[in-house]
Amino acid sequence: MCFSRSHAIEALVYRGLAPLLPHCQDPVWKQWENWANQLLAQSIVQLQERDDIIHSLTAAGIHLLPVKGCWLKERYPDLGDRQMSDLDMLIHPEDAASAEQTLQSIGFRKEDVCFHHTTYIKPPYTALELHTSLLPETHEHTLYYQAIWEKATPVAETPGLYRLKPEDEYLFYMVHLSKHMSEGGSGLRSILDNRIYFRCFPDMDESYLEKELEGLGLLEFARQVQVLSRCWFETGLAIPEALEPLAQAICSVGTYGTLQMRTHNRMARLRQKHPQSGNALFCLLSSPVLPPYVRDEAAVPGFGESPHSAARILGGTHRVEDVAQ
């Protein structure tokens, strides 16, 4: 239970196990049941607030592009399966003041201003990150996303609301995941998201994805995430040995990574930037904890023969497809 909670998949795992334990009265199991019910209530509130935000901001003449979990959540088999800590939406910078006034009129309070987004809070469950750009100015992929509005398509039913095509949603997911992996790390839910994208959008243009990922420098990383996703959540086959360190790192850090890993990875980047440093303590602290993704495609062979069930990791006995039934 604690493991699934650390990866923000406890509602999904609970739903998979519940048919196997229909009469269980164990206190830990009942606590898990309560958590799952609370998460379902949270999901309902978040989606209602999402729709209210969209209605209010677009009615105020503000162009709005929701991203990440805002839409992905509904692609999961059950409403409560995909937990999210906040809603992410993009607006034009010149609309920030009007958006703030509108959000305050529907009960949100301004909580924090951070680089490229402002956080708004509305109890009991809703946090909104309102972005004026999808990435910080210093991020290596910021230039790629400066023209993101050109890739967005208006939603005919809601003037002012925009969507990205599935391929571009997936690309931003991969960019965002790589950002987390290079900082504090990221957990199983992020890898499961990959499976959901390909399950819900089987006709994505793979040549477009490959071209864009290669241009972003993320093609090898994306391929490895896809391999882990298939092994854990589709085939149940063995993880290639070359990816074991990456898999172990993902399992060990939880949904949002750890401060320790964030510190070590930042120190590692400093050591790479300043290779002449002779400080032994600096070198010790900068030892990378998170293994870099494998850059040699030949080191990632086809799936092995031995079963390596996702159930062992998720705490259940079913693949995602089984849980969804």
N, C-alpha and C positions, 0 to 999 in steps of 0.2 A: 504493500500500500504506500509506504513512504517513498519507495523508488518511483512509482508511477506519479506520485504527487510532485516529486522534485522535477519531473519532466513534463508536468502539466498535461498528463494524459489519464488522470485518475478516473474521470467520468467515463471515458472510452473503455478503460480496462474493467471498471466496475460493471458496465453494461455487458461486456463479454463474459464475465464470470457469473453474473447473477443467475442465469438459467441453470448453472451447475450447482448452485447453493440456495435453492428456493426456500428452505426452512431454517437457514442458519441464523442463530441468535447470539453468536459470539459478539461481545462488546466492540471489538475492533471492526468487525464486519458491519455492525450497525452504525458505527461512526463513519465508515466509508460510505454507506448508503446515504447518510445525512449530507455528507460532502457532495455527493453526486447530485442530490436534489437541490442543494444550494447553488451548485454550478449551473444546473438547468435553469433555475430562476434568474441567475445572473445573465445567462445567454439570452433569455427572453427580453430582459430589460435592456441589455446592450443593443440588440437588434431594433427594438422599438425606438430607443434613443437615436440610433443611427438614422432611421427613417425620418425622425423629427428634425434632426440636424440638416439632413439633405433638403427636406421641405422648407425649413426656415431660411437657410442660406441661399438656396436657389430663388426663393420668393423675393429675397432682398436684392436679387440681381447679381449674385456672386457665382462665378463659375467654380465648380467643385469636382475634384477627381479623387474619389475614395480608392485606397490601395490596400494591399496585404490582406490581413484577416477580415477586413470589412466585407469582402466578397467571398474569400476562401472559406470562411466559417460555414456558409450555407452549402458548400460542396461536400461536406462530410456527411456520412449516412444519417446521423442523428443530430438534432439541434445542439445538444450539449457536448458533443464529442470534441469539438475544436475550441478549446479555451483560448481566450485572448485577454491581455491585460489592458489594452486600450484600442481605440479606433484611430486609424491614420487617414488623414485627408489632406489633399493639396489644393491650395488656392493661389491666385496671383498675388504678388507682394502688395500691390496697390489696394487690394481688398481687405487687408489685415484689420484696419481700424473698423470698417463696417462689419466685418465678421465678428469681431470682439463684442461690439454693441449688440448684434443680433443674438449671439450665444448667451450673453448675460440676460437678455430679455426672456430666454426660455430656461433659465435656472442654472446656467453654468457659471462658475467662478474661475477667474484667471489664476493659475497656480504657479506657473514657471515659464520663463523664457530661456530657450536654450538653442543657440546657434541658428538653426534653420527652421525651428518649430516652436510653437507656444502650446503649453499644456493647459487644458481646461478640465475642471472636475465638476461632476454632478453626482452627489450621493444618490443611492447607495453603491452603485457599481461602475459608473461610467467615467472613463478618462478619455479625453480626446486630444490627440496630438495633431494640431493644425499646422501643416507645413507650408512654407513659402518656397521651398525647394526640397527635393526628395533627399538630397545628401548635403552634408556640410561642404563649405567652400574648399576645404583642404583635402577632401576625399579624392582618391585617384580616378573615380568614375563620375565626378561631378559634371565635367564637360559633356559627357555622353547624355546626361539627363537635363541639360539646360533647355533642350528643345522637346521635352517630353509632351508638352501640350500639342505639338504637331502630330504626335502618334495617338492622341486620345480622340475617341469618337463620341459625338453628342448622343445622348439617350433621348430618342424622339418623344417618349412619354413624359419626360421631365426636363423642360428647357433649363439649361444651366448645368445639368449633370452630365459628366463624361465618364467613359470607361476605356480601359486599355484592352486591346485584343488579347486573347489568352497567351499568345507567345510573349508579348511584352510584359504581361503580369508575371509570367514565369521568369523572365530575364531579371526583373526587379527583385523577385524572390531570391534568385541566385546571388545577385549582387549584395543584397541585405544579409543573406546567410554567410557569404564569404567575409563580410565586415565583422559579423559576430564571431566567426571562427578565428579570425586573426586578432581578436581582442580577448574577451573573457571566455569564449567558447560558446557552444550551443548544443542543445540536447536532442532527444529522440523525436520530439514533436516536429522539429524542423525537417528531419529526414522523412517523416510520415507525410508532411506537406507535399514533398516531391512526388510521392506515390499518388496522392490525391489529384494533383495537377494532371498527371498522365492518365489516370483512370477517368477523370471527368472530361478531359480534352484529348482523346486519342488521336485526333486528326491535326494536331498542331504541326506546323510546317517545320520539320526537323532540319531542313537545309538552312532556313532562316535562323533557327536557334543556333545551329553550329557556327554559322558565319558571325552572328552577333557575339556569341560567347567567346569565339576566338579573338575577335576584335577587343573584347573586354579583358582578355587574358584569363578567362575563367573556364575554358573548354575542358581542360583536364580535371579541374576541381568538380565541375558539373558531372562529368562522366563517373567520377568516383562516388559522388552523392547518389547518382542513379543506381550504381551497382549495390551500394548499401541498402538503398530503398527496396530494390527487388529482392535481395536476400532476406531482409527482415520482414517485409510486409507483402510479399507476393509468392516467391518460390519456396522459401524456407530452406534454401540450400546454403552451403558453407560460404562464409565471407572469404574472399581471396586473402591469402596470408599477408600480402603487401599492404592490405587495408586494415589489418587488425589493430595497429596502433591508433589509427584515426577512429576506428569503431570504439575502442576502449576509451579514448578521450571523450567522445560524444556521450557515451554511457556514464562517464564519471562526473561530468560537470553540471548536469541539469539544464533546465530550459534557458536560463539567461547567463550561463557560465558562472565563473567564480572570480572573486577579487584577486585571488592568488594567481590564477592563470592570466588575468588581464595584466597584472603587474609584470609577470615574467615575460609575457609576449611583448609588452612595450619596451622592457629592458633589452629584449633580444633585438628589436628594431633599432634601438639606440646603439647597441654593439655593432650591428651591421653598418650603421651610418658612420660610426667612429671606430673603425677597425684598429686604429693605432693605440687605443687605450691600453695601458699596461696595468690598470688597477685589477688585482686578482679578485677582490670582492665584487667589483663591477661585473667581471666576466662570470663569476659564480652566479650572481643574481640574474644575469641575463641569459642563463641557459634556457632554451625554449622548452616549455612544458608541453605545449600543444604540438604534436607532430605535424610537420608540413604535409600537405597532400602530395601524393606520389606524382612525380612529373614524367615518369617513364611509362608509357602506355603498355609496353611489353611486360611490365611488372604486375599488371592487373589481368590475369588470365580469365578464361571463362569460369563459370560457376563450378565449384567442386562437386564431388559425388556425395559427401557426407551431409546428412541433414543438419541444419543449424536453425532451429525453429525460433521465430520471433516470440513464441510463447514464453521461452525461457527468459527473455529480456522483459517482456511486458507483464509477466506474472500470470498469464492465462494459458489456454491450450488451443487457441484459434488464431488464424491469420486475420488480417483486417477484413478481408472479404467475408469470412465466417462471422466475425463480430457484427458486420453490417446487416446480416440477415435477421 
